[in-house]
């Protein structure tokens, strides 16, 4: 899937016949793969466009302040302007882009204070999720958490530097997916991942985790113990502390300590 903006061609990830094609950016002309793969149109085009452009924004391939028009999107996806406009309206409602009348669309960024408020929203929904998870988690889910924790600790004991981080990122993600999935609420889970997607976009975890590694592992072990004893209050306290510490590291390492000196993370 290709999108050409200001003479740069963005290739979006997609899967054909179980083969995944990664995202890349390159110079030159592009052809629309959709024209030759009609089976991809089983999903509404507005959803295909929304998913591909959102993925590019979250991954950083489309950087903040990148501008493009509805016509560019429609042309590169080989569709009329109607599904392109519907997809872009959905991206606007999600806060990914700003639609500027008579000019086009701009990829939005967040100020330091707005991202700090996202931390607060994330804390609210995630601590609620872990409380429900503590009362609803199943034995198979607890077993999966235990195995994931073992792999995390093994990696921490045997690897270091970049190799350790690259091994830990997917393991931490796996741990989180089990934890939040155990909450038993599709609506709550949707809110959790919506907030986490914002943090993926701004590479917050890659900034925080190297500075918070030991404490992060400790908090996850404590959360696991709270789940085993079905203690929602303890689960909430553990996860709130984890997020409070992550916020301080992000604030200070990003250079926003002075700017956010009066900000309280509730």
N, C-alpha and C positions, 0 to 999 in steps of 0.2 A: 504494500500500500504506500503510495507516494503523495507528498504534499510539497509543492514548490512555492516558496515564499521569498521574495526579494532575491531571486536567482539562486537560492539554496534549496536543494531537494531533500526533504525529510522522508525517510522510509520508516513506516510504522510496523511494529511486530504483528504478525498474523500467522495462522496455522492452516496448511493445506495438506490433506491426506496424512494427518498426524505428524507432519514435519513443521517445526517452528522456524520462522524466518525472523531474525533479530532486527531491532531498530538500528538504523544508521543514518548518517547525514553526509551528503556529498554534493559536489557541484555538477551541473550538467542538466540534460533534459530527462524527462521521465515518461513512462507509459503507465496507463491505468491497468493494474492487474485485474481489477473488478470486471473489466470488459471481457476478459478471457475466462473468468471463473464465475459463471452465473449462479453456482450453488451458494456462493457467499451471500447472495441477495435474499436467502431464506430469512435473514434477520432484516428488519426495516432499515433502509439506508440511513435514515436520520440517526439510528442507534449505532450503526457501524461508524459513521462520521464522528459522532459524539465520543465513542469509545477510543477511536484512534487519536483524535486530537487531544482528548483529555490525557491519554497515556503519554503523549509527547510533552505536554505541559508538566505533568507530574515528574517525568524523568529528567526534565531540564533541557530536552532537545529544543523545545520552543521556550526561549528564555523570557523573563519579564521584560515588558515593553516591546516585544515583537509585534508587528502590525501586519494585518492581512485583510482581504476583503471577502465578502460572501462569494463573489464571482470566482476568486482564486480557489476557494474550497470546492465549489461546485465543479469547476473545470478539472481539477486534479482527481476528483472522485468520479468524474464522468456522469454527473447527475444534473438535474435542473436545480434552480436556486431554492426551490421549496424545501426539500429535505435538508439542504445545507443550512438554510435559515433556521429551520426548526432545531437542528443540532446545536447551532451557535446560540440560539435563545436559551437552550438548556444549559449550555456551558456558562452563559451569563448568569443564569439564576443560581448556579452552583458557585459563583464567585471566581471562575477560572479566567474569564475574559470580561472586558468592558466594551460594549458596543457604542461606537461614536457616530452619531447621525451624519450622513453625507461623507464620512471619511473611511469607515471600516471598523475593524476590531483590534483591540490591544490586549495582550496577555497581562493579566493583573499581577501585582506583587503585594506583599503584606508589609506594613510597617512593623517595627520592633514591638510597639505597644499592642498592635492587633494580634501578632503572633503570641505575645504574652497572654492575651485573653484566650487564645486558642488553647494554651496550656491549661487555663482554668476550666474551659469547657471539657477538655479531655479528662481532667481530673474528676470532674463531676460525673461524666458518663462511665469512665472506667472503674471508679470506686463503686458505683452502683452495680456495674456488671460483675465485679468480683464478689460482691455480697450475695447476689443471686447465684453465682456459680458455686459458692461455698455450700449452699444448701441443695444444689441440684446436680452437682457433678457425679458422674457414674464411676463405677469401679474400673471399667475399661479406660475411661479418660484419666483417672488417677494413675493407672499403670502406664499409660502413654506419657504422662507428665514425668513420672519417675524415670523412665527410659531417656527422655529428652534431657532431664537434669543430669543424668549420668554422662551423657555425651558432652554436655556443656562443661562439666567438671573435668572430664578426660581431656578435652581440647585445651582448657585452661592450664592443665598440668603438663601437657606435652608440647604445646606450641607457644610461640610468642610473636610479637610484632604484627606485621600485616597478615601473615599466615593465620595467626590466631583470630584476628578480627574477621577475616573472610570466612573462616569456619564458624565463628560464633553468630554472625548476622542471620544466616538461615535457621540456626538452631533456636535462637531467641525468638525469631518470627514463628517458628513451629510451636514453641512453648506458649506464646501469646495467643495463637489461633486456638489451641486447646482450651486455655483458660477462658477466653471470652466466649468461645463457642458453647461452653458449658453453662452460660447464663440462661439459656433456654428462651431467649426473646429475639426474634428476627429484627424487630424495630430497634431495640437497644443495640444489637450487634451492628446494624446499619450505621448508627450514630458513632459507635466506636471506630469503625473503619473509615468513616468519612473524615473524622478528625485526624486519624493516623495518616491518612493520605496527604493531608496538608504538611505534616511533619516529614514525610518521605520527600515531598517536593522541595523542601528547604534543607534537606540533608541533616536534620537535627540529630538523628540517632548516630550518624557517623561522626558528629562532633562530640556528642555526650558520652557514648559508650567507652571509648578509650580512657576517659577520665573517671569513669564510674564503674569499671569492670568488676572489681571485687565486691563492691556494695550491691551492684545489680544482681550478681549471682546469689549473694546472701539473701536479698529480698525475695528472689524467686524461690529459694529453698524455704524461707519462712512462709511464703504464700502457700506453698505446697503443704506444709504442716498445718496451716489454718484450714485448708481444704479437707485434709484427712480427718480433722476433728470437727468438721462442719461448723466452723466458727466465723460467721459473716463479719462480726465486729472486728475481729483480729485481721481478717483478710482486707477489710477496708483500711485499717490503720497501716498495715504493711505497705499496701500499694500507694496510699497517699504519701507516705514517707519517701517511697521510691520516686514518685513524680515530683515531689518538692525538691529533692536533691538534684534531679535531672534539670529542673527549671533553673536552679542556681548555677549549675555548670554551664548550661546554654547561655544564660544571661551574661555571665562573666567572660566566658571564652569568646563570645560573639562581640564583645566590646560594648555591651549595652548596660553595664552596671550603673553608670551615672544616669543615663537616660531613663532607666526603669527603677531608680532608687526608691521611688514612692509607690511602686506597684506592689500590691498585696495579692498573693496567689491563694485564693480561698478554695 
